[in-house]
Amino acid sequence: MFAQKLIGLDIGTTSVKAAVLDTNGTIHARFSESYPSSRAGTNLVEQNPEDWMNLLNKALNSFIDHKVVGIGICSQVNTHVFLGADDRPLFPAITWQDIRAKNEAQDLNSQVSDEEKIKWWGSPMPIDASHALSRMSWMKKMHGEIWHKTKKVMLPKDYCILKLTGTASTDPLSNIGLVDNKFNYISELFDLVPGTRQLMAPIIGVSDIAGYVSDGPFSGIPVISGTMDAWSGILGAGGAERNSSVYLSGTSEIIGISSSKIIPTPGAIVFPEVEEIRLHAAPTQHGGDAKLWFSNVFDLEMNQIAEMVSEKQRSNATPLFLPQLNGERSPHWDPTLRGAFLGVSRRTERVDFARAVYEGVAFAAKQAFEVTKKSSDVSSDVVYCGGGGFRSNEWNQIRSNVLGLPLKIIKSTEPGVMGAVAIAAKGVGIFPNLEKASKQLVKFDEQCDPDPRHIEKLLKIFEIYSDAISQTAEIGRRLNSLET
């Protein structure tokens, strides 16, 4: 087959990542550049939507020498931008890490039974502080003047597609928690916050053409709807394979398992089936973000942390790290949880704290993995891995030891981009379905096997970690009640 080129775009939590790939999986060009988040107050994490578009356009301009047949896009979700009649932002984008709407979430969640949630979503997934209804309820209550001017509430990728093509749309997977398993908005849910349903964009398919680039070097090129970065990333790391297990590591850790079975499980998310792909997922709140926090506090470069950890093995001086720096998503869904170092002694050194951060994030991923295994009724003997967090061999080994499973790591470190390209390739008719697109595009580079010398001890520490989450939860709630 003649290799055609496509562009994949990922509007992530910290950066825009992009690449030009051909249909044999060869990468011809890359782009990555970061933008800031504002943390102006407790529980507040905001971004400027114009930063997304500025870097997206910069990425496209860097690819002008390539002739492409389509553009795929994915993005962070549960990040919301409120737009006025002129489609300009009225307020900074409220990111998925922002938990200002936790009280509104608690109120909304109390009005929906677990039975209703299972009927709609396949699991008793809570309405949390990042849910679109929680955000809209908060805006309506706290900023009435903004609320009355709001004409659309959009996710990052949908906002960028709107700016690229002039067409407003969204996809059902990115709107998990707002749509049912038949891809319809849930009217009973929107009735809880009057005036919200009309702010939602029309739903189109994940691989449908959302529009065509209106100007610039790629004018007339189709832009495929795409979906959330987590689903796209799981697809881009091999998740189209039936009963496969995938581990993504970026700002947060995300576990995904492909399975047609559904066992309703608290803590898990079950996505609606798309092209015979049904993903069960469990996203944590902190992964690379915890490492970034640690590097900032200790004034370290990110690569220095890996170097430190490689120089000293775990010892009795290594503390236990709870990575819930600003609440937790799966499996706890509790915005009041807070992080901690436990078991610190006079012998604990900076390198021990560093190793504890690596281990704590891996323990959080293991908890998420246990939830997805139960929800999907699948227990894999290998885990497909992708994302920037897998650039560290030291961290990969710790993760493999904690999970007790071999990790197969994809060649491309950007699975979201790879997934966006796979969806776009199907959308423009190059491949008949996403499974074939994924098999053709996704290549694996290396495998990390667990070291049997460390598995048993880390399993015992994981049991302590699980107890520590439960026993410190009340402390987190008490501390959270003092935050203003």
Stockholm file with secondary structure:
# STOCKHOLM 1.0

chainA/1-484         MFAQKLIGLDIGTTSVKAAVLDTNGTIHARFSESYPSSRAGTNLVEQNPEDWMNLLNKALNSFIDHKVVGIGICSQVNTHVFLGADDRPLFPAITWQDIRAKNEAQDLNSQVSDEEKIKWWGSPMPIDASHALSRMSWMKKMHGEIWHKTKKVMLPKDYCILKLTGTASTDPLSNIGLVDNKFNYISELFDLVPGTRQLMAPIIGVSDIAGYVSDGPFSGIPVISGTMDAWSGILGAGGAERNSSVYLSGTSEIIGISSSKIIPTPGAIVFPEVEEIRLHAAPTQHGGDAKLWFSNVFDLEMNQIAEMVSEKQRSNATPLFLPQLNGERSPHWDPTLRGAFLGVSRRTERVDFARAVYEGVAFAAKQAFEVTKKSSDVSSDVVYCGGGGFRSNEWNQIRSNVLGLPLKIIKSTEPGVMGAVAIAAKGVGIFPNLEKASKQLVKFDEQCDPDPRHIEKLLKIFEIYSDAISQTAEIGRRLNSLET
#=GR chainA/1-484 SS CCCCEEEEEEECSSEEEEEEEETTSCEEEEEEEECCCBCCSTTCCEECHHHHHHHHHHHHHHTTTSCCSCEEEEECCSCBEEECTTSCBSSCEECTTCCTTHHHHHHHHTTSCHHHHHHHHSSCCCCCTTSHHHHHHHHHHHCHHHHHHCCEEECHHHHHHHHHHSCCCBCTGGGBTTBCTTSCBCHHHHTTSTTCGGGSCCBCCTTSEEEECCSSTTTTCEEECCEEHHHHHHIIIIITSTTCEEEEESSSEEEEEECSCCCCCTTCEECCCBTTBCEEEEECSCSHHHHHHHHHHTTCCHHHHHHHHHHSCCCTTCCEEECCTTCBCTTTCBTTCCCEEESCCTTCCHHHHHHHHHHHHHHHHHHHHHHHHHHHTCCCSSEEEESGGGGCHHHHHHHHHHHTSCEEEESSSCHHHHHHHHHHHHHTTSSSSHHHHHHHHCCEEEEECCCHHHHHHHHHHHHHHHHHHHHHHHHHHHHHTTCC
#=GC SS_cons         CCCCEEEEEEECSSEEEEEEEETTSCEEEEEEEECCCBCCSTTCCEECHHHHHHHHHHHHHHTTTSCCSCEEEEECCSCBEEECTTSCBSSCEECTTCCTTHHHHHHHHTTSCHHHHHHHHSSCCCCCTTSHHHHHHHHHHHCHHHHHHCCEEECHHHHHHHHHHSCCCBCTGGGBTTBCTTSCBCHHHHTTSTTCGGGSCCBCCTTSEEEECCSSTTTTCEEECCEEHHHHHHIIIIITSTTCEEEEESSSEEEEEECSCCCCCTTCEECCCBTTBCEEEEECSCSHHHHHHHHHHTTCCHHHHHHHHHHSCCCTTCCEEECCTTCBCTTTCBTTCCCEEESCCTTCCHHHHHHHHHHHHHHHHHHHHHHHHHHHTCCCSSEEEESGGGGCHHHHHHHHHHHTSCEEEESSSCHHHHHHHHHHHHHTTSSSSHHHHHHHHCCEEEEECCCHHHHHHHHHHHHHHHHHHHHHHHHHHHHHTTCC
//
